């Protein structure tokens, strides 16, 4: 295969994974372009920089010498325009940063990968341009939050998602009182079923956060200097705060591609091979939108692990081994202050159709297990866990193989991944299952779970 010049716009998990595997499979020239940072870093670690648990250099998965050693070229700059006909990138020459890898005025490519990620969704509220108002997606947002949250009396977070809970915890770590405004009945209620959403909400309040549910913002308030002083809700309530984190979701970062000839909808439209309507141009990660998504999956998948799969899959195709996108069983994880969260497979916030659910929670409101299964054929469909860890490979195997719910429950100890002396809730869940189903099952004993685990992992 003739060597090609491959340009990748975006140095997040999708773009970097593509670059690494293209290098692994070929001798193509690879150039990664970023306007944000010289080197790849973990976005999920941004909160820990603010909280003082890590420094920026600790968030970089690879040493700085990795890129030269692996012949991956880095450029720091903003792409202003793409000339698809002549396969050339034009950079914004007014973009000036202190960088080891300044971008030239233009760059030729043979293959272009668009991995431009997301940007915080921006509502059309009056006062959104006030000083002290930001989302949290990249290093610039973190620096802005650092600057504008110093010395404040109270912070406000608007939006009940995972970035919102991060911002609330970040300010709480500095003893900044926080009002957390969520439009649903409970935190994360658009994703979590009611029981888990209430548990998460209770945990948030237990850490001193002023969580206000069923609350929507109508306006950002500011003083004469243009600095935020609070918000006004749709009910007319005034909530004071000198910093406002707006975390109502993200959207594909594609503004610079409008009117470029590339077919766009919410994101860059692609097929299962990540091909756009322009020959030699691909899109992966948060900015990409499948024309025909896989049944049961979203057209835009904005998750770390899906971005990684996309990057590796596209690398195969570009290096002559054409692959289509085949994600694994849906998975996500997070942490709500002191409670860890895991989900595998299908766990909608409301049960409907041919789905049944078994739910158990501990008396102290710190642990819960939910397993969804098919009411007609009895096979397991998904797991939802709060304060409990299950082995990902076991949960995925059970879902993929459509394992009967009774067999899953009887082998539940084999899935448990908690520390040796941690509270083990499997017995309590089995009792809940027996009460709900009106049957008795024989769980594997304390001596048998290791044998069962080995057997499950082998088959």
C-alpha angles and dihedrals in degrees: 000000000000114000115253138197106244120192121195119193107205132038100215125116094287097050095041093048089051090049094049095049095043086056091047093052101036152009094246116140108255125197123181117200125200133167092192109055141356093235138036114262137173111267091197088065095060092098092055092056090056091045091053095243094114142016123228092256089057091061094062110098092201133048114250091249090060094085097053091041091055095041095243109148118218127206128183114208149094119266106225100179140003120216099204094179093058095028095236135139120215118203131211101253091196090065103102123179136152100258140152089219111043114184120242121233090266143003131202121220140182095198125025125200117193110206099154096146127204139311129208113273109248117213121211096242119145109255097030089130092059118124112262096036119116147136123230118240111112144018092275090057090049092051090049091050091048091053099043100040095058114114096358123146096217139004130210128210119193119197133048103234136104095278089050093055089048093054091047091051092045093057093040088057087063093047092251110150110238134203108203113199119201125174095206126078090257136011113284090002091146088067108021124063114249096263095053093040090055091049091052091047092051090050091051092051091045087063092057098261117147095230111188115189128194086032126134129182122237101175144005110231123216140179128239091279091056096252119139116258099173145300137277117220128217087255091058096253117147117218118188124222139137095215129043124195109198108202106162094138139285135268134200114286098233107123094117090057097059113119089010096116092253111125110247137177117158085327138004106301114238142163125233089281091056091247118151126204089270117080114245093016122110134177129207139169129019095345095056126092122193115228089210109021122203109269110270093018130098122252089235115042111193102181132119096236095046089051090053092050091049093052094050094043093052091048089060091052095047090049093055103269104102112216132177126216111274110167122195124243110309111271136172137163138188142153127244100202101287098358121085119214130206131174129185125183125337116358108146118185089246126040114229144151117012095349127111128187139208114201131184131171133182123251092246091056092236102107136044139165126198125181121186120202140175109271094209104042100021100229121142117256107177151350129222118190133183118183090353129094124212127184110263095213092053095047092047091048092052092049096044093048093045091235117196113259093233092055091047093051094047089052096041094119089064089062096049113111102178125124119282096258098035121119107275111213099180094100092052091049091050090053089051089050091050092050093048096045097036093230140108122234132186111234121202110263130241090268095048105050095081091052090048091049092052090049093050093049093049098050 
